[in-house]
Amino acid sequence: MLRIMGPPGPRNLYVFNGDFVDRGAWGLETLLLLAAWRLAVPEGVVLLRGNHESVACTTVYGFLGEALAKYGSGPGRAVWRT
């Protein structure tokens, strides 16, 4: 996508339409990448929360498990809650 369209910026807006954490074993990395883009280029990146960012979906579809596996029980729950 970036190779074809170029990086996000004021004249190149990207809108990400939710369900970021429901990306298999890389949900956390996907979320962190999108958040970093949003912080670095706020005028070029829009993040819309999807239904998979709810407590129920993140528990059922594995984001809680991913956070616990990568960070352990205490820090993993803190990552998940944020």
trRosetta pair geometry for C-beta under 8 A, 3 or more apart (Angstrom, degrees):
i j d omega theta_ij theta_ji phi_ij phi_ji
1 4 6.3 -66 -153 40 26 102
1 5 5.9 -18 169 20 67 117
2 5 6.5 -70 -121 58 26 84
2 6 6.7 -22 -168 155 61 7
2 7 6.0 30 -152 -84 107 55
5 12 6.7 145 155 -166 94 118
5 14 8.0 116 116 -84 144 101
6 9 7.6 -45 128 11 110 113
6 12 5.5 -85 88 -138 110 165
7 12 6.9 102 91 88 45 143
7 41 7.7 160 150 -40 100 166
7 44 7.8 35 136 150 74 153
8 12 5.8 -156 -139 102 34 94
8 13 7.1 42 -148 -134 90 23
8 14 4.6 -77 -97 6 114 116
8 37 5.8 78 37 -175 142 118
8 41 4.9 151 106 98 104 147
8 44 3.5 137 157 138 91 117
8 45 4.9 39 169 -60 163 89
9 12 4.7 47 45 39 83 98
9 41 5.8 -83 -98 -155 45 136
9 43 7.5 8 174 90 40 94
9 44 4.4 11 -52 -93 5 146
10 41 7.8 -129 -43 -168 60 97
10 43 4.6 7 -100 114 77 129
10 44 5.9 -76 -51 -65 31 94
12 44 6.0 22 77 -145 69 113
13 43 7.9 -83 -97 147 89 60
13 44 5.8 -143 -105 -149 48 51
13 45 7.7 -178 -155 -71 59 26
13 46 6.9 22 -176 -5 102 106
14 37 7.6 -26 64 148 136 143
14 44 6.4 39 17 153 85 76
14 45 5.3 -8 65 -110 99 68
14 46 7.2 -170 95 29 53 70
15 46 4.5 -12 -114 65 74 112
15 48 6.9 27 -179 -11 92 112
16 20 6.8 51 148 -81 129 105
16 34 5.7 -76 43 -139 170 133
16 45 7.2 5 -1 -168 107 89
16 46 7.0 180 26 88 66 58
16 47 5.3 -10 64 -113 107 64
16 48 6.8 -171 91 26 55 74
17 48 5.2 -6 -129 58 47 123
17 50 6.6 75 141 -71 61 111
18 48 5.1 -62 -41 102 88 81
18 49 5.5 51 -106 153 103 21
18 50 2.0 130 155 -43 125 93
18 51 7.0 66 160 8 143 49
18 52 6.7 134 157 36 96 90
18 53 6.5 -112 -153 -7 92 114
19 22 4.8 -49 -173 38 86 120
19 23 8.0 120 141 -51 80 81
19 50 3.9 -44 -35 77 68 159
19 51 7.3 4 -73 51 90 63
19 52 4.1 67 -119 29 73 132
19 53 7.3 -128 -84 -29 31 83
20 23 6.9 -39 172 -19 41 117
20 27 7.0 112 130 -161 63 77
20 30 5.4 -172 -180 120 83 109
20 31 4.8 109 131 -89 124 76
20 34 5.8 -98 -132 25 139 154
20 47 7.4 -7 -49 -153 140 112
20 50 7.3 152 -8 22 66 113
20 52 7.7 -179 33 88 45 112
20 53 6.9 33 35 -72 90 110
21 27 4.0 60 -166 179 55 120
21 28 7.2 38 -131 -69 88 46
21 30 7.2 178 -95 72 35 112
21 31 5.5 13 -79 -55 80 127
21 52 6.2 -163 59 131 85 103
21 53 6.2 114 14 -96 117 71
21 58 5.9 7 103 -113 146 99
21 61 7.9 120 110 94 90 118
21 63 4.2 23 156 -101 124 141
21 66 7.9 -173 -175 51 95 141
22 27 6.3 59 -39 -110 12 123
22 50 8.0 -83 13 88 123 133
22 52 4.1 -55 -28 177 130 154
22 57 7.1 -47 -72 157 123 113
22 61 5.1 -15 -118 140 99 148
22 62 7.9 106 -126 51 62 93
22 63 7.1 -69 -74 -49 54 110
23 26 5.4 -59 112 79 109 81
23 27 4.7 151 44 -88 81 65
23 30 4.7 64 38 -13 154 159
24 27 6.8 172 61 -40 35 85
25 66 6.7 167 -143 -117 47 117
26 29 4.7 -53 -167 48 82 114
26 30 5.5 92 129 -31 87 96
27 30 5.6 -55 -146 35 29 113
27 31 6.3 28 157 -17 65 106
27 62 7.4 149 -5 100 147 94
27 63 5.2 -105 116 -107 155 91
27 66 5.6 121 47 63 113 169
28 31 5.8 -55 -149 37 30 111
28 32 6.3 28 154 -17 65 108
28 63 7.5 137 -60 -152 78 86
28 66 5.8 -165 -25 133 109 121
28 67 6.4 137 -81 -84 127 73
28 70 6.3 -105 25 33 165 163
28 79 7.2 10 -128 161 122 135
29 32 5.7 -54 -143 39 32 111
29 33 6.2 35 157 -21 65 105
30 33 5.9 -55 -148 35 27 111
30 34 6.4 22 156 -13 63 108
31 34 6.0 -60 -148 40 29 107
31 35 6.1 27 155 -18 65 110
32 35 5.7 -54 -141 39 30 111
32 36 6.2 33 157 -22 65 106
33 36 5.8 -54 -148 34 28 111
33 37 6.5 29 154 -17 63 104
34 37 5.7 -52 -150 36 33 112
34 38 6.3 36 151 -22 65 105
34 45 7.2 175 -167 -180 71 134
34 47 5.8 109 155 -98 119 124
35 38 5.5 -53 -148 35 33 115
35 39 6.4 29 154 -16 65 105
35 47 7.5 5 -86 -53 56 163
36 39 5.8 -56 -147 39 31 108
36 40 6.0 22 157 -13 67 113
37 40 5.8 -62 -139 44 28 105
37 41 5.9 -35 -179 40 68 101
37 44 7.6 -94 169 92 96 99
37 45 4.6 126 128 -71 103 164
38 41 7.5 -79 -123 64 14 62
38 42 6.2 47 176 -104 59 63
38 45 4.6 -120 -90 99 59 125
38 46 8.0 98 -114 -99 101 14
38 47 5.6 -42 -80 -16 141 120
39 42 7.0 5 -132 -63 18 89
41 44 3.9 -28 148 43 117 116
41 45 5.5 93 87 -6 92 103
42 45 6.9 -77 -127 50 25 84
49 53 4.9 -97 -160 56 92 146
50 53 5.7 112 61 -1 63 97
51 54 5.8 -23 -175 -8 56 118
51 57 6.0 117 136 -35 74 155
52 57 4.4 -131 -135 141 48 144
52 58 7.0 107 166 -65 64 66
52 61 6.3 -35 -148 41 104 157
52 63 8.0 122 160 -24 93 133
53 57 7.1 8 16 72 16 123
53 58 6.7 29 -147 -54 30 113
54 57 4.8 81 56 16 88 101
54 58 6.7 -166 81 -6 40 90
55 58 6.3 -64 -143 40 23 104
55 59 6.3 21 159 -18 61 112
56 59 6.0 -66 -155 36 25 109
56 60 6.2 11 159 -9 66 114
57 60 5.8 -59 -135 44 32 104
57 61 5.4 1 176 6 71 119
57 63 8.0 42 119 12 72 120
58 61 6.6 -58 -117 52 21 92
58 62 8.0 -90 -173 65 47 32
58 63 3.9 -58 -156 56 86 124
58 64 5.6 105 136 -37 87 85
58 80 6.5 153 142 -160 135 96
59 63 7.7 -52 -52 54 25 82
59 64 4.9 18 -109 -5 55 141
62 65 4.9 -56 -154 44 64 116
62 66 5.8 69 147 -27 85 99
63 66 5.4 -50 -145 35 36 114
63 67 6.3 36 156 -18 67 103
63 80 6.6 139 125 -125 93 93
64 67 5.9 -56 -149 37 30 109
64 68 6.3 27 154 -16 65 109
64 76 7.8 89 -173 151 57 104
64 77 7.9 24 -152 -107 91 62
64 80 5.0 53 -114 -130 69 147
65 68 5.7 -56 -144 40 30 110
65 69 6.1 31 157 -20 66 108
66 69 5.8 -56 -145 37 28 110
66 70 6.2 13 161 -9 64 113
67 70 6.2 -64 -142 44 26 102
67 71 5.8 -26 176 27 65 115
67 76 4.2 135 134 -166 81 83
67 77 7.3 133 119 -66 125 24
67 79 4.5 -169 -152 86 121 118
67 80 4.4 -174 60 -58 163 93
68 71 6.9 -78 -123 58 18 77
68 72 7.0 -33 -165 154 56 10
68 73 6.0 24 -143 -96 97 50
68 76 3.9 121 -95 142 42 157
68 77 7.2 38 -86 -52 88 67
68 80 7.5 0 -43 -39 78 133
69 76 7.4 110 18 -119 33 145
70 76 6.8 134 61 -105 68 103
70 79 8.0 -55 78 62 109 167
71 75 4.1 -113 161 103 115 105
71 76 3.9 161 73 -72 99 72
71 78 7.9 -104 130 51 147 89
71 79 5.6 122 17 -5 162 139
72 75 5.6 58 62 40 92 97
72 76 5.5 -170 74 -18 34 107
73 76 5.9 -52 -119 40 13 114
73 77 6.4 14 170 -19 54 107
74 77 6.4 -65 -158 32 22 104
74 78 6.8 16 151 -14 61 108
75 78 5.4 -57 -151 37 38 114
75 79 6.3 41 152 -21 70 102
76 79 5.7 -50 -148 34 33 112
76 80 6.3 33 152 -19 65 107
77 80 5.5 -53 -145 39 34 115
77 81 6.2 35 156 -21 67 106
78 81 5.9 -52 -144 35 29 110
78 82 6.6 29 157 -22 62 105
79 82 6.1 -60 -154 30 28 108
